[in-house]
Amino acid sequence: MSQSNGNHDLFENLRLELRRGCLSLAVLSQLRTERYGYTLRKALAEQGLEIDEGTLYPLLRRLESQGLLTSVWREEERRNKRFYRISPEGKLMLKQLAAEWQRINSSLNGIL
Amino acid sequence: MELLDRYLQAIEFWLPKRQRQDIIAELSEDLRSQIEEKQTELGRKLEDAEVEAILKRCGSPLAVASRYRPQQYLIGPTLFPIYRFVLAVLLIGCVVPRFLIWLAFLLADPAHRGYLHMENVWVTVLYFAFFTTLAFAIVERSGVKLQGLDTWSPRKLPPVRDRNRIPRSGSMLEIAAGVVFNVWFAGIFWPRPVIDLYGAQLTLVPVWRIFFWSFLFLASANIAIAGVNLFRPYWTPRRASLRLVADGLGAGLFCWLLKAQVLIGISASSLPAPKAIELTNLINLWMARTLPWAIVTMLVILSFDVYRIMRLRCVHLHGGSIGPAVKDLSSPMVNGN
């Protein structure tokens, strides 16, 4: 029982590790269109990439502090929302990361 | 929405001050959107239990807030192994000798055991731990780069250490020291009624004869072991056990000597009789007082001997071989040529 729990925890850790890098790529890619956090989450979930608020918002802040995103507070439907969009530096980074992703993906397809 | 406000307030407490408002506003917007969507789906207001379920899925306030903070540590992963090593050395160096001395006093000289209080050791341990941690935390915070992190080279690393190899220089030194000691010891302390030691005449107890021959025998045995080590420079379990026996006998004999009050009298042309008696008593007293320290030293030596035997047994049990630890990777055998 405890070994099964241990395996599950280990799997969960490795899964999170695997996802971590991919999320930045997915978020940058989705923000080619301006979105606020909640709609971004929904857009990602619709494409099979669920991401919780506790992961998404710190990630958005980090990407913004790295200059890859820009954000602006704007009122919509009588509520203040923070809208994000990819910056020119972010676009360049996305292009490089996407190429790297393709390389890793094709290598892994061969390996697996 | 009371539950939501309480939740956001709890998160806010743990957030970095400068970003608090911004983060809470954004998180609040997301959670309100989730709640509204659910309400639209159900066609009614959510009950507290349903709001609670949404908030619980989001995570505990502390966990949510922690994701907005950069990873923080007192001592980082680069310094940490060094910190742990330094702390271990300091703590072992502080606790073990004092414990051994306390134990030795307890066994050999209980009347003076109050001289060392073990309780004080824990205060010293706390001081050591505190100041070591503080020093490393300061180094970490100051961002001082460790010397060698950037300029290291494999050529500058220490050579591969084989713990079972006996350095030939050590064996030669042991033989030379043993021979010099034997010659000096036999020349001066040969059992006779009066021993002349650089102008002073010593009268020793008759049992000195036993000490003399035992020491001479043990010193010769050690020379013999060192001689074998010189030509076969790897410890074997048998030789390590022999070293343990020799050291154990030597330790026992030396402790007995310190306790035995071997000096009956001392005389010299320039030494008045009352002074000579006083000096004799003083030498016997200090020899007895040295006993606890000698026991500690002997225990340390014997511990090393025992550790060496255990290490060799482990090597045997795990199918290792006694010999060079790293094979020459360029040899044709290894390369399969």
Interface residues (C-beta under 8 A of the other chain):
Chain A: Y36 G37 Y38 R41 D52 E53 G54 T55 Y57 P58 R61 W73 R79 N80 K81 R82
Chain B: Q19 I23 A25 E26 L27 E29 D30 L31 R32 S33 Q34 R57 C58 G59 A63 V64 R67 Y68
